[in-house]
Amino acid sequence: MSSPASAPPSPTSLARIVAASLIGTTIEWYDFFLYGSAAALVFNKLFFPGSDPLVGTLLSFLTYAVGFAARPLGALVFGHYGDRLGRKKLLVLSLVMMGRATFAIGLLPTHAAVGSAAPVLLTALRLVQGFALGGEWGGAVLLVSEHGDTGRRGFWASWPQTGAPAGQLLATGVLSLLTAVLSDDAFGTWGWRIPFLLSGVLVLIGLWIRLSVDESPVFKEALARAESRRTAEPEKLPIVSVLRHHWRDVLVAMGARMAENISYYVITAFILVYATTSADVSKQTALNAVLVGSAVHFAVIPAWGALSDRVGRRPVYLFGAAGIGLWMFPFFSLVDTGSFGNLVLAVTVGLVLHGAMYAPQAAFFAELFATRMRYSGASIGAQFASVAAGAPAPLIATALLDGYGSSTPIALYVIAAAVLTLVAVGVARETRHRDLARVEGEGGESGGAAGSSPATKARTV
């Protein structure tokens, strides 16, 4: 049974909604990835001086990981209010928080100026970045998923996912340009601040576009039903409903993110360390390789999303997970040659395979949860996994390189994550035909893709 809210919007309206989600997400990922690239290139010297270069990099990546630690808290807070108040309001708030934190990083004094206060302030602003991003992703993909039609949901919902490579492309492109035109001394002294300050301008553009879109009609309909029931029975907190009725789906989402999240940060962040220290590649060359790979990554994500509409979310996701596991040893072998062409090939193929997981992820996670707990469920599943996956990935990879002096344990680390993702997605049910506006218990499958309990089927979205 479909509700009127599930009718597809006009092409113009949908394009505006996709653009609002994509541009806002691009800006937030730009801010987040900019920090990761700066952590690999300059923060070890500016905020953690006096250490061995690799130890300084480890400390720099530790503050990078702190941002991930704040993402589950952001997922809880933004998910709760996003399920209560709507997707749009929380998306505007997350964008403002991220932009202000990134702009402030560009103004930070370094260790040479204020001593130990510098890394403390850097860590605090990184926490704000992580908190904001923890709430951004779920709202952005849900706003598109809940507006789009069932038949092309995978394609349309994959566009906010392109915000990640677009943000990476923008961040890497700005850094690459600056390292090309500035001397190492000038870049380390003041040039690194420019990309962070640029975020202030980008946020104003993103807010102007994001404020122009309407709230999800699926959410508005579910909110109206909830208001009509509220006098009869108090509405449970979204997080309580998620953990009671969708805990299996949360575990599926967390497992699905392991290979996707770990491989991405190894390929795009850790590679800047590995290529420059072990393969004797210049910073400029490594950045340019990530730049080319990110451009291809951006292009293939909508194609993978469209394929998931035809063959299902699971087959595409499983292909990506298996492919990334098989690619890890060739990946490092190509990087070890020190050739720019081989480096580009290694990064590009890795990101294409990553896209096969990342593209269907938006629609897949949205389809796992009921409307009034969807923001909480999708955000919690995605962001809690990031603490165990993306947060420590560059840190673990750098420590393995330091301890073993070889890429073999790093490749095995990514392969283990791929196996975990294959198991998680393998036990899930296919979700691509689910109507997000459907009321549970009224003539259709309910609950998540990993199975539903009778209690779940008795509830409404």
C-alpha positions in Angstrom: 0.0 0.0 0.0 1.5 3.3 -1.0 0.5 6.6 0.4 0.1 9.9 -1.4 3.4 11.0 0.1 5.2 8.3 -1.8 4.3 9.8 -5.2 7.4 11.1 -6.9 7.9 14.9 -6.9 8.4 16.9 -10.1 11.8 16.6 -11.8 12.6 20.2 -11.0 11.7 19.8 -7.3 13.7 16.6 -7.0 16.7 18.2 -8.7 16.6 21.0 -6.2 16.4 18.6 -3.3 19.3 16.6 -4.6 21.4 19.7 -5.2 20.7 21.0 -1.7 21.8 17.7 -0.1 24.8 17.3 -2.4 26.1 20.8 -2.0 25.7 20.8 1.7 27.2 17.4 2.1 30.1 18.3 -0.2 31.0 21.3 2.0 30.9 19.2 5.2 33.0 16.5 3.7 35.4 19.1 2.3 35.9 20.4 5.9 36.3 16.9 7.3 38.7 15.6 4.6 40.7 18.8 4.6 41.6 18.1 8.2 42.6 14.5 7.3 44.9 15.7 4.5 46.4 18.5 6.7 47.0 15.9 9.5 49.1 13.9 7.1 51.0 16.8 5.6 51.6 19.6 8.1 49.8 19.2 11.5 52.5 16.8 12.8 55.0 19.6 12.5 52.8 22.6 13.5 51.0 21.1 16.5 53.2 18.1 17.6 56.8 19.3 17.1 59.8 17.6 18.6 58.6 14.1 17.9 60.0 11.6 15.4 58.2 12.4 12.1 56.2 9.2 12.1 55.3 9.6 15.8 54.2 13.1 15.0 52.0 11.8 12.2 50.5 9.2 14.6 49.7 12.0 17.1 48.2 14.1 14.3 46.1 11.1 13.2 45.0 10.6 16.8 43.3 14.1 16.8 41.9 13.1 13.4 40.3 10.0 15.0 38.9 12.1 17.8 36.5 13.7 15.3 35.1 10.2 14.6 34.6 9.6 18.3 32.2 12.6 18.4 30.2 11.3 15.4 28.1 8.8 17.3 27.0 11.5 19.8 26.1 13.7 16.8 24.2 10.8 15.4 22.2 10.3 18.6 21.4 14.0 19.1 20.7 14.9 15.5 18.9 11.6 14.9 16.6 12.2 17.8 15.6 15.7 16.9 15.6 14.9 13.1 13.0 12.2 13.8 11.0 14.6 16.0 11.4 17.9 14.3 12.3 17.1 10.7 15.3 16.5 8.5 15.7 20.1 7.1 16.2 22.0 10.3 18.9 19.7 11.6 20.7 19.7 8.3 21.0 23.5 8.4 22.3 23.3 12.0 24.9 20.7 11.1 26.2 22.8 8.2 26.6 25.9 10.4 28.4 24.0 13.1 30.9 22.3 10.7 31.6 25.5 8.9 32.3 27.5 12.0 34.7 24.9 13.4 36.6 24.6 10.2 37.0 28.3 9.8 38.2 28.5 13.4 40.9 25.9 12.7 42.2 28.2 10.0 42.7 30.9 12.7 44.4 28.7 15.3 47.8 29.6 16.8 50.4 26.8 16.4 52.5 25.1 19.1 55.3 27.6 18.5 52.9 30.4 19.5 50.9 29.0 22.5 52.6 25.7 23.4 50.4 22.8 24.5 47.2 24.9 24.2 47.5 24.6 20.4 46.8 20.8 20.1 44.1 21.1 22.8 42.2 23.7 20.8 42.7 21.7 17.6 41.3 18.7 19.3 38.3 20.6 20.6 37.4 22.0 17.1 37.9 18.5 15.7 35.3 17.2 18.2 32.8 19.9 16.9 33.5 18.8 13.3 32.8 15.2 14.2 29.6 16.0 16.1 28.3 18.0 13.1 29.1 15.3 10.6 27.6 12.6 12.7 24.2 14.3 12.1 24.8 15.5 8.6 25.0 12.2 6.6 21.7 10.6 7.8 19.6 13.7 7.2 21.1 14.4 3.8 20.5 10.9 2.4 17.1 10.6 4.0 15.9 13.9 2.6 16.5 12.6 -1.0 15.4 9.0 -0.3 12.1 10.1 1.1 11.4 12.5 -1.7 12.3 10.1 -4.5 10.3 7.3 -6.1 10.9 3.7 -5.3 12.1 2.6 -8.7 15.0 5.1 -8.9 15.7 5.6 -5.2 19.2 4.0 -5.4 20.2 6.4 -8.1 18.8 9.6 -6.5 20.0 8.7 -3.0 23.5 8.1 -4.3 23.9 11.7 -5.3 24.4 12.9 -1.7 27.0 10.1 -1.4 29.0 11.9 -4.2 29.5 14.7 -1.7 32.3 12.6 -0.1 34.4 12.4 -3.3 33.4 15.9 -4.2 34.5 17.1 -0.8 37.7 15.1 -1.1 38.2 16.4 -4.7 37.8 20.0 -3.5 40.0 19.6 -0.4 42.7 17.8 -2.3 42.5 20.1 -5.2 42.9 23.2 -3.0 45.8 21.7 -1.1 47.4 20.4 -4.4 47.2 23.9 -5.9 48.7 25.5 -2.8 51.6 23.0 -2.6 52.3 23.6 -6.2 52.5 27.4 -6.1 53.9 27.9 -2.6 57.2 26.8 -1.2 57.2 24.2 1.6 58.1 27.0 4.1 55.3 29.3 2.9 52.8 26.5 2.9 53.8 25.3 6.4 53.8 28.9 7.8 50.5 30.3 6.5 49.4 28.6 3.3 47.7 25.7 5.0 45.2 28.1 6.6 43.7 29.2 3.3 41.6 26.1 2.6 40.2 26.2 6.2 39.2 29.9 5.9 37.6 29.2 2.5 35.1 27.0 4.2 33.3 30.2 5.6 32.4 31.2 2.0 31.3 27.7 1.0 29.0 27.4 4.0 27.1 30.6 3.1 26.5 29.2 -0.4 25.4 25.8 1.1 23.0 27.5 3.5 21.4 29.6 0.8 20.6 26.4 -1.2 19.7 24.2 1.7 17.2 26.7 3.2 15.3 26.7 -0.2 14.0 23.1 0.0 10.9 21.6 1.6 10.7 19.0 4.4 10.4 15.4 3.4 6.7 14.6 2.6 7.1 11.1 4.0 8.3 12.5 7.3 5.4 15.1 7.4 2.9 12.4 6.9 4.4 10.1 9.6 4.5 13.1 12.0 0.8 13.8 11.4 0.0 10.2 12.2 2.1 10.3 15.3 0.4 13.5 16.5 -3.0 11.9 16.0 -2.0 8.9 18.1 -0.2 10.9 20.8 -3.4 11.4 22.9 -3.9 7.6 23.0 -0.4 6.5 23.8 2.8 8.4 24.5 5.3 8.2 21.6 8.6 6.4 22.5 11.9 8.1 22.0 13.3 7.2 18.5 16.5 5.7 20.0 14.4 3.4 22.2 12.3 2.3 19.2 15.4 1.7 17.1 17.1 -0.5 19.7 13.9 -2.4 20.4 12.6 -3.1 16.9 15.6 -2.5 14.6 18.7 -3.7 16.5 19.5 -6.3 13.9 19.4 -3.7 11.2 21.7 -1.5 13.2 24.2 -4.4 13.4 23.8 -5.0 9.6 24.5 -1.3 8.9 27.6 -1.3 11.2 29.0 -4.4 9.6 28.3 -3.0 6.1 30.4 0.0 6.9 33.5 -1.8 8.0 35.1 -2.5 4.6 33.7 0.7 3.1 34.9 3.0 5.8 38.3 1.4 6.5 39.3 1.1 2.8 38.3 4.7 2.0 40.6 6.2 4.7 43.4 3.9 3.8 43.2 4.8 0.2 42.7 8.6 0.6 44.3 9.6 3.9 46.9 7.0 4.8 48.2 6.8 1.3 49.6 10.4 1.7 51.8 9.0 4.5 52.7 5.7 2.9 53.5 7.1 -0.6 55.7 9.9 0.8 57.6 7.8 3.4 57.8 4.3 1.9 57.6 4.8 -1.8 59.6 8.1 -1.9 56.8 9.9 -3.7 56.4 13.7 -3.3 53.5 15.2 -1.5 52.4 16.8 -4.8 52.4 13.5 -6.6 50.4 11.7 -3.9 47.8 14.5 -3.8 47.4 14.5 -7.5 46.8 10.8 -7.6 44.1 11.1 -5.0 42.7 14.0 -7.0 42.4 11.9 -10.1 40.9 9.0 -8.2 38.4 11.2 -6.5 37.2 12.6 -9.8 36.5 9.1 -11.1 34.9 8.1 -7.8 32.5 11.0 -8.1 31.5 9.9 -11.6 30.9 6.2 -10.9 28.8 6.5 -7.7 25.5 7.5 -9.5 26.2 4.6 -11.9 26.5 2.1 -9.0 23.4 3.6 -7.5 21.4 3.1 -10.7 22.7 -0.5 -11.0 21.4 -1.2 -7.4 17.9 -0.1 -8.6 18.1 -2.8 -11.3 19.8 -5.8 -9.6 19.4 -4.9 -5.9 21.4 -3.2 -3.1 23.0 -6.4 -1.9 24.7 -7.7 -5.1 26.3 -4.3 -5.8 27.4 -3.9 -2.2 28.8 -7.5 -2.0 30.7 -7.0 -5.3 32.4 -3.9 -3.9 33.4 -5.5 -0.6 34.9 -8.6 -2.3 36.6 -6.4 -4.9 38.2 -4.1 -2.3 39.6 -7.1 -0.4 41.1 -8.6 -3.5 42.6 -5.3 -4.6 44.6 -4.5 -1.5 47.8 -6.5 -2.3 47.9 -5.2 -6.0 47.1 -1.7 -4.5 50.3 -1.5 -2.4 52.4 -3.2 -5.1 51.5 -0.5 -7.5 52.2 2.3 -5.0 55.6 0.8 -4.2 56.7 1.3 -7.7 56.8 5.1 -7.2 55.3 5.6 -10.6 52.6 8.3 -10.9 50.7 6.3 -13.4 50.7 3.2 -11.1 49.7 5.3 -8.1 46.8 6.8 -10.0 45.7 3.3 -11.1 46.0 2.0 -7.5 43.9 4.8 -6.0 41.3 4.9 -8.9 40.5 1.2 -9.0 40.3 1.2 -5.2 37.8 4.1 -5.2 35.7 2.6 -8.0 35.4 -0.6 -5.9 34.6 1.5 -2.8 31.9 3.3 -4.8 30.1 0.0 -5.3 29.6 -0.2 -1.5 29.1 3.5 -0.9 26.6 4.2 -3.7 23.8 1.8 -2.6 24.5 2.4 1.1 22.3 5.5 1.3 19.1 3.8 -0.1 20.0 0.5 1.7 20.3 2.1 5.1 17.2 4.3 4.6 15.2 1.2 3.7 16.2 -0.6 6.8 14.2 1.6 9.2 10.7 3.0 9.8 10.1 6.7 9.1 9.8 8.0 12.7 13.1 6.2 13.7 14.9 6.3 10.3 17.1 9.3 11.0 18.2 7.8 14.3 18.6 4.3 13.0 20.5 5.1 9.8 22.7 7.6 11.7 23.5 5.3 14.6 24.3 2.4 12.4 26.6 4.5 10.2 28.3 6.6 12.8 28.9 4.1 15.5 30.6 1.9 12.9 32.9 4.8 12.0 34.4 4.8 15.5 35.6 1.2 15.0 36.3 1.6 11.2 37.2 5.0 9.8 38.4 6.6 13.0 41.4 4.4 13.7 42.1 3.3 10.1 44.9 5.8 9.3 46.2 5.4 12.9 46.2 1.6 12.7 47.7 1.6 9.2 50.5 4.0 10.3 51.2 2.0 13.4 51.4 -1.2 11.4 53.8 0.4 9.0 55.9 1.7 11.8 55.9 -1.7 13.6 56.5 -4.0 10.6 57.9 -1.8 7.9 55.7 -3.5 5.4 52.3 -3.0 3.7 51.4 -6.7 4.1 49.7 -6.3 7.6 47.9 -3.2 6.3 46.5 -5.2 3.4 45.4 -8.0 5.7 43.7 -5.4 8.0 41.5 -4.2 5.1 40.9 -7.8 3.9 39.6 -8.7 7.4 37.2 -5.7 7.2 36.0 -6.9 3.8 35.2 -10.3 5.2 33.2 -8.8 8.0 31.2 -6.7 5.5 30.5 -9.7 3.3 29.0 -11.5 6.2 26.9 -8.5 7.4 25.4 -7.7 4.0 25.1 -11.4 3.1 22.7 -12.1 6.0 20.6 -9.0 5.2 17.4 -9.1 3.1 17.1 -7.2 -0.2 15.3 -3.9 0.4 15.1 -2.1 -3.0 11.3 -2.6 -3.4 10.4 -1.2 0.0 8.0 1.8 0.1 9.4 4.2 2.7 5.9 5.7 3.2 4.3 2.4 4.1 2.6 1.9 7.4 3.8 -1.2 9.2 1.2 -3.8 9.8 -1.0 -2.7 6.9 -0.5 -5.1 4.1 3.2 -5.2 3.6 6.6 -6.3 4.9 7.7 -4.3 7.9 10.8 -4.0 10.0 14.3 -4.1 8.6 16.2 -6.1 6.1 17.7 -8.4 8.6 14.4 -9.7 9.9 11.4 -8.4 11.7 9.8 -9.4 15.0 6.0 -9.6 15.5 6.3 -6.6 17.7 7.8 -4.6 14.9 5.0 -5.6 12.5 2.4 -4.4 14.9 3.7 -0.8 15.0 3.3 2.1 12.6 6.0 4.1 11.0 
